[in-house]
Amino acid sequence: MSSVRLKRVYQILLVIVLLGAFLRFFKLYDFAIFLGDQGRDAIIMKRIVTFEHLPAVGPSSSVGQVYLGPFLLLFLWLRGFSVF
């Protein structure tokens, strides 16, 4: 590709990314929902961080007697999910 055409492709991609970011964060406060699952995970992760309890079984799923495993909570904590 020529440099002019390549520059045009980058400009179009930049417009798409900026439009997507705007649509993603537009009225974020109105659409963001903090439900029970996030609260439960935050409480469990706080207990992990403060060394109160290290779970051997993670949160239950909507399937019934199926659990996600404790590594999900540890991964969220290592990823920087703030609980304080």
HELIX and SHEET records of a PDB file:
HELIX    1   1 SER A    3  PHE A   25  1                                  23    
HELIX    2   2 LEU A   28  PHE A   31  1                                   4    
HELIX    3   3 GLY A   36  VAL A   49  1                                  14    
HELIX    4   4 PRO A   70  LEU A   78  1                                   9    
END                                                                             
